[in-house]
Amino acid sequence: MTVHFIPRLTCGDLPRPGAPDGIEGQVLEFKAWHHNIDPTAAPLELAKDVAAFANASGGTIVFGATEKDHRLEKYEGKDAHAAAALCDALHAVVNERLRPQPIVAPRPIEIDGTHVVALNVYPTVGQATGVRVKQTECDDGDHRKNVDAYLFPMRVGEDSIWLNPEQAAMLMIPSLRRTISMLRQVPEKAKVHVTFLPSNAVRFSGGVHTLESLDDLRNALVLGGIDILRTQGRVVPLDAVLGVHFDTYAEGADKGRWCIRIDSRLLD
């Protein structure tokens, strides 16, 4: 499962070099300082990382942070004026290269006597964010024209990857995107209360089970011991998940539990 995205707004929100949380992952990326970003020709990799976070769980890109093997080594920022200018440039990059535009919040932060910029990228639930790239195509013989094309990335672990057409199609379903976003909030190996609908589906037993893993690229949710025939776990297609919520009013040992409703008619 993934780590929760929590916007990084102050010095206390940033990891320290050598600390256990100072490692790139699903919701955190370190980048060296970017100089004189031109919004109309911003590095493709930068636009890709922003869209990848928006298409997954959200995340933070820290500019002015040196890393080695994905681990934070030190902060090498600039002065406050340069940090403010970078924030403006990052907003311009989002406006120029991403459609639809995700919600971003670049934040200058003073740390260790220097200023870094934490670009907080919020997940887009309603639709996927694409990265605009320029393409040159031949049209009617030798006539060449420039056209805009859009690529769709996603954050997977410590990497931002481009999705192929069949994977990108899943991002276009708002209800599925919301389901994935909610499932990513469930802690790793957490106990969840599972309800199968319709309730007369005798093949499956509800109750408290273990959420083992979530793989949105393969449309798979793995629950541990969810039916009487397969106690070692079962793969559930994500589009069979009808709803996910946190029950703050549950009583007894289940108080404050995560609940998942599954359409048993979509299970084999």
C-alpha positions, 0 to 999 in steps of 0.5 A: 500500500502507499504512504499518505500524501500530506502537504509539506508546508513548513520546515518541520514537514521536510525530512532530515538528511539520513532520516528514515523518511528521507527517501523518495517514494510514492508521495515524495521526490527530490530534485536539484534546483531548476534555473530559469525554467521556461514554461513553454519549453520546460523539461519533459521530466518535470511536467511528467513528475507533476502529472504522475503525482496528480494521477496517483496519490498526490505528492511533493517535489522538493526543489533544492534537495540533493539525493543519492540512490533516492535518499536525501543527502543535503539541502542546497537551496537559494535565497528567498527571491530565487525561491519565489521566482521558482514558485511562479515558474512552476505555476506557469509550467502547470498552466502551459503543459498540463491538461486538465490542470491539477491543483498545485501549491508551491511553497518556499521553505527556509531550512538549514540557512537556505530556501527550498521549494516544496511543490505540493501536487494534489491528486485529481479524482475526476479525470486524468492529467496529461502532459502536452508534447509537441509532435511533427507529422506529415499531412498530405504528402510533404506538408509538415505541421506541428500538433499537440499530443498528450501523454499520461504518466503515473507515480509508481513507487519511486518512479514516474512511468508513462502509461500505455493506452489500455492502462491510461483508459482506467484513469478516465473513469471517475468512480474508479479513480475515486475508489483507488484514491480511497483505497490508498488511504488504508494503511498497509496490512490493515484489517478491513471489514468487507461486505459482499453484495448482494447479501445472498451471495453464499459463496463469499463470507464477509467480515474482517479481512486483511488488505494485502496489496493494491495494484491499480495498473493491473486492476487488482486488489488483494484481500487476505482470507476473504472466502471459505474456499480460498483462505490464503487470499483472493484478487478482486478487480478494482471495478468490483469495489462499490465503496470504501469508507472509514467508519468512525462510529463502529463499536468494540474492537472494530471501532474506527475501522475501514469498510469495503463493499464489493459486488460479488457478481463480478467475482469468478 
